C-alpha cells in the first residue's frame, strides 16, 4: 500500500496515526487567567532535548467556543504541567479528553484530586507518578487548512517523581506502566524493557 498526501487523504487520515507508535500521552494541566484549572491529554507529545530539558506537544483543532482551553491558558499564563499518564488512569485520561466549556474544572469532572506545583501555578494530578513543571518557551504555527495547529514548546523548570516509583534510585517503569497511544483509538503500555542506546 502506498498513500500520497493530497491524493489519498481519507486513507492517510485512517492509517497515519498507526504509523508512529507508541506515543507517550502528555496529560497537560493548566490554569486560566481567571484561576480555573484545566486538564487534557495530548498524544502528540514528547521530550525534545536533554540539556536543557525541553518538552513539546501539538494542540490541534478548536472547540465550539474557540481556541482549545489548554493552548489558550498557556498563551495567557506561560505555564503548564505535564503529568505522566498510566494505564491504571486510562479511564480518567479519556474523560479529560472530552470537550466542554472553559469554565468546567476537568479535574472535578474526572474525579481527580490535585495538588499544588512548586514553581508554576497550574496544579498537578495527585495520582500521577511523575509531574514535569514547565514554562512556555515558544509556540510555532503548523500548517493546517481546517483548524488551529499549534506546536507548544516548554522549558522544564522542575520534575516531581514519586518515591514509590523508584528502584535503587532510578525510575522503575514497570511500577508505573505508562500509557501509550497507538492508532485506531487504541492504547497500550510497556511490554519488555531491554537495555540499549538511542
C-alpha positions as CSV (number, residue, x, y, z in Angstrom):
1,X,0.0,0.0,0.0
2,X,1.3,3.5,-0.9
3,X,-0.7,6.6,0.0
4,X,0.1,10.1,-1.3
5,X,-0.8,13.2,0.6
6,X,-3.2,15.3,-1.5
7,X,-4.5,12.3,-3.3
8,X,-5.3,9.6,-0.7
9,X,-6.0,11.9,2.3
10,X,-9.0,9.9,3.5
11,X,-7.0,6.8,3.7
12,X,-4.0,8.6,5.1
13,X,-6.1,10.0,7.9
14,X,-7.3,6.5,8.7
15,X,-3.8,4.9,8.9
16,X,-1.4,7.8,9.7
17,X,-1.7,7.7,13.5
18,X,-0.8,4.0,13.4
19,X,2.5,4.7,11.6
20,X,4.2,6.5,14.5
21,X,3.7,4.3,17.7
22,X,3.8,4.0,20.6
23,X,3.4,7.7,21.6
24,X,3.5,8.9,25.2
25,X,0.4,10.7,26.3
26,X,1.2,14.1,27.9
27,X,-1.5,14.9,30.4
28,X,-1.3,18.7,30.4
29,X,-2.6,20.7,33.3
30,X,-3.1,24.5,33.0
31,X,-4.9,27.2,34.8
32,X,-6.8,30.0,33.1
33,X,-6.1,33.7,33.7
34,X,-9.2,33.7,36.0
35,X,-7.9,30.7,38.0
36,X,-9.9,27.8,36.6
37,X,-7.9,24.6,36.4
38,X,-7.9,22.6,33.2
39,X,-6.6,19.1,32.3
40,X,-6.3,17.5,28.8
41,X,-4.3,14.6,27.2
42,X,-2.1,15.1,24.2
43,X,-0.6,12.2,22.3
44,X,1.4,14.5,20.0
45,X,3.8,14.9,23.0
46,X,7.5,14.2,23.7
47,X,10.8,15.3,25.1
48,X,12.9,17.2,22.6
49,X,16.1,18.0,24.5
50,X,18.1,16.7,27.4
51,X,20.2,19.7,28.3
52,X,18.3,22.0,28.7
53,X,15.3,19.8,29.3
54,X,12.6,20.7,26.7
55,X,9.2,19.2,26.0
56,X,6.7,19.9,23.3
57,X,3.2,18.9,22.3
58,X,0.8,19.7,19.4
59,X,-2.5,21.2,20.1
60,X,-4.8,20.5,17.1
61,X,-8.3,21.7,16.5
62,X,-10.7,24.1,18.2
63,X,-13.7,23.9,20.5
64,X,-17.1,25.4,19.6
65,X,-16.1,28.3,21.9
66,X,-12.8,28.9,20.1
67,X,-9.2,28.0,20.8
68,X,-8.6,24.9,22.9
69,X,-8.5,25.7,26.6
70,X,-5.1,24.3,27.1
71,X,-3.5,26.4,24.4
72,X,-5.4,29.5,25.5
73,X,-4.4,29.1,29.1
74,X,-0.7,28.6,28.2
75,X,-0.6,31.6,25.9
76,X,-2.2,33.7,28.7
77,X,-0.2,32.5,31.7
78,X,3.0,31.0,30.1
79,X,2.9,27.9,32.4
80,X,1.8,24.2,32.3
81,X,2.5,20.8,33.9
82,X,2.9,17.5,32.0
83,X,1.5,14.8,34.3
84,X,2.6,11.2,33.4
85,X,-0.4,9.1,32.4
86,X,-0.5,5.5,33.5
87,X,-2.5,2.5,32.3
88,X,-4.4,2.4,35.6
89,X,-5.6,6.0,34.9
90,X,-6.7,5.5,31.3
91,X,-10.4,6.0,32.1
92,X,-9.7,9.4,33.7
93,X,-7.5,10.3,30.8
94,X,-10.3,9.6,28.4
95,X,-12.7,11.6,30.4
96,X,-10.4,14.7,30.4
97,X,-10.2,14.4,26.6
98,X,-13.8,15.3,26.2
99,X,-14.5,18.9,25.2
100,X,-16.5,21.3,27.3
101,X,-17.0,24.9,28.3
102,X,-13.8,26.7,29.6
103,X,-15.4,27.2,33.0
104,X,-15.6,23.4,33.7
105,X,-13.0,22.1,36.0
106,X,-11.7,18.9,34.3
107,X,-10.1,17.6,37.5
108,X,-13.5,17.6,39.1
109,X,-15.2,16.1,36.1
110,X,-12.8,13.1,36.1
111,X,-12.9,12.7,39.9
112,X,-9.2,13.5,40.2
113,X,-7.5,15.1,43.2
114,X,-4.9,17.7,42.5
115,X,-2.0,19.3,44.4
116,X,0.0,22.5,44.1
117,X,3.0,22.7,42.0
118,X,6.3,24.0,43.3
119,X,7.4,26.6,40.7
120,X,4.3,27.2,38.4
121,X,0.7,27.9,39.1
122,X,-1.1,25.0,37.3
123,X,-1.9,22.2,39.7
124,X,-0.6,18.6,39.4
125,X,-2.6,15.3,39.1
126,X,-2.1,13.8,42.5
127,X,-2.5,10.2,41.2
128,X,0.1,10.7,38.5
129,X,3.6,9.3,39.5
130,X,5.6,12.0,37.7
131,X,5.0,15.7,37.1
132,X,7.0,18.0,34.8
133,X,6.6,21.7,35.6
134,X,7.2,23.9,32.5
135,X,7.2,27.5,31.4
136,X,6.4,28.4,27.8
137,X,9.4,28.9,25.6
138,X,7.9,29.2,22.1
139,X,4.9,28.4,20.0
140,X,5.0,27.5,16.3
141,X,2.0,27.7,14.0
142,X,2.0,24.5,11.9
143,X,0.2,24.3,8.6
144,X,-3.4,23.4,8.6
145,X,-6.3,24.3,6.2
146,X,-9.1,23.4,8.6
147,X,-8.2,24.1,12.2
148,X,-5.6,25.6,14.5
149,X,-2.4,23.5,14.6
150,X,-0.1,24.8,17.3
151,X,3.2,23.4,18.5
152,X,3.8,24.4,22.1
153,X,7.4,24.1,23.4
154,X,8.1,24.3,27.1
155,X,11.3,24.7,29.1
156,X,11.3,22.3,32.1
157,X,11.8,24.1,35.4
158,X,11.1,21.2,37.8
159,X,10.3,17.5,38.0
160,X,8.4,15.6,40.7
161,X,9.0,11.8,41.0
162,X,7.0,9.7,43.4
163,X,9.5,7.8,45.6
164,X,7.3,4.7,45.3
165,X,8.3,4.5,41.6
166,X,12.0,4.3,42.3
167,X,14.1,1.1,42.5
168,X,17.7,1.6,43.6
169,X,17.3,5.3,43.0
170,X,16.1,5.0,39.4
171,X,12.6,5.3,37.9
172,X,11.2,1.9,37.6
173,X,8.8,2.0,34.6
174,X,7.5,-1.5,35.4
175,X,5.9,0.0,38.5
176,X,4.4,3.0,36.6
177,X,3.1,1.2,33.5
178,X,3.0,4.4,31.4
179,X,0.1,4.8,29.0
180,X,0.9,4.8,25.3
181,X,-1.3,5.9,22.4
182,X,-1.5,3.6,19.4
183,X,-3.6,4.1,16.2
184,X,-7.3,3.5,15.6
185,X,-8.3,4.8,19.1
186,X,-6.2,2.1,20.8
187,X,-4.0,2.4,23.9
188,X,-1.3,0.2,25.4
189,X,1.5,0.1,28.0
190,X,5.1,-1.1,28.0
191,X,6.0,-4.7,27.2
192,X,9.5,-6.0,27.5
193,X,12.2,-3.5,28.6
194,X,15.6,-4.0,27.1
195,X,18.9,-2.1,27.6
196,X,20.3,-0.1,24.7
197,X,21.1,3.3,23.4
198,X,19.4,5.8,21.1
